[in-house]
Amino acid sequence: MVRTQACLLALCLLMLTSLSFSEVGRDLPLPSWNNTKVKSAIMAFVDKVTQVDGSDFVPPEQRIAVFDNDGTLWAEKPAYFQLLFAMDEVKRLAPEHPEWKTEQPFASILNGDMISLLAEGRAGLEKVIGATHADMTADEFHRTVARWLTSARNPLTGQHYRNMTYQPMLELLNYLRSNGFKIYIVSGGGVDFIRVFSENLYGIPPEQVIGSRLKARYESNNGHPRVVMTDKVEFVNDKQGKPIGISQSIGRRPIFAVGNSDGDLQMLQWVTTGKGPRFGMLIHHTDGKREWAYDRNSRVGRLDKALQAAKPYGWTVVDMAKDWGVIFPPVRPVPPKRKTAHKSELKGR
């Protein structure tokens, strides 16, 4: 009888121990990151800058992290998602613009010719952005993008764009926040576009988004003032523009920066050459099975010069195939349908 009771007690203790380890495992940081040098480097950096009695302690107000968006927080194939939005808008608005059938770059979009569209270069892309973004207030534009996000799907994966964020990066954002970091998105994409979903997808409020922007104008009609976007580019927040945008918008040099392409080179250089502890990281798309494998020869998200600079600058390079246990999060449910813009609100587009 005594032996039986002892066995039962031992079994109960074993079950409690197993449960305890299981529960603790769920709370470990960065669970979708494999236990590689990259994960260790991230945690070691965060640990040293948050140790109050340590020589590398960084006060919370100085713990600023900046993240690129396309290819860093969510996918970017077959093209930047804002461009795919603009292309869908061109198709939606085409009946009102019969001249687009023969006018470039609109004709390329209507013919489904992505190669010719990209061959138009920056001037062509700005023309498309101007035609689909201008003459709207921020609220009107927000509703247009939000409507698109509820229904549009990526042409390569068939997934809603909100389901193509990177689970390991979502965990990294939460991990940094839990350790007193303030996080900004610093993207070459349009600031008004990213602000539509940044808080919902990443927990980053719109005022912590730095991006390219169109010029705006103020107008008042019978006592109803509004700020309207024009079709003229005011600032391109890419390459050299990223350090400028960060400096002018934040007023502090971040200590943690993450990107994935040559467009992030100058941001990473500027952030990691400051005084005190610094951390730079590149997301290298190496997983052709679960996502895509690309770098130097890619038209979108080209990673060449920044990859060469990683070793001399001491940046951490994420090998997606090796360092990430999963790529995408579980499929997100469709958010509640928001009220769409009335036709009168979109007049003049």
Secondary structure, 3 states (H helix, E strand, C coil): CHHHHHHHHHHHHHHHHHHHHHHHHHHCCCCCECCCHHHHHHHHHHHHHHCCCCCCCCCHHHCEEEECCECCCECCCCCCHHHHHHHHHHHHHHHHCHHHHCCCCHHHHHCCCHHHHHHCHHHHHHHHHHHHHCCCEHHHHHHHHHHHHHHCECCCCCCEHHHHECHHHHHHHHHHHHCCCEEEEEEEEEHHHHHCCHHHHHCCCHHHEEEEEEEEEEEEECCEEEEEEEEEEEECCCCCHHHHHHHHHHCCCCCEEEECCHHHHHHHHHHHCCCCCCEEEEEECECCCCCCECCCCCCCCCCCHHHHHHHHHCCEEEEHHHHECCCCCCCCCCCCCCCCCCHHHHCCC
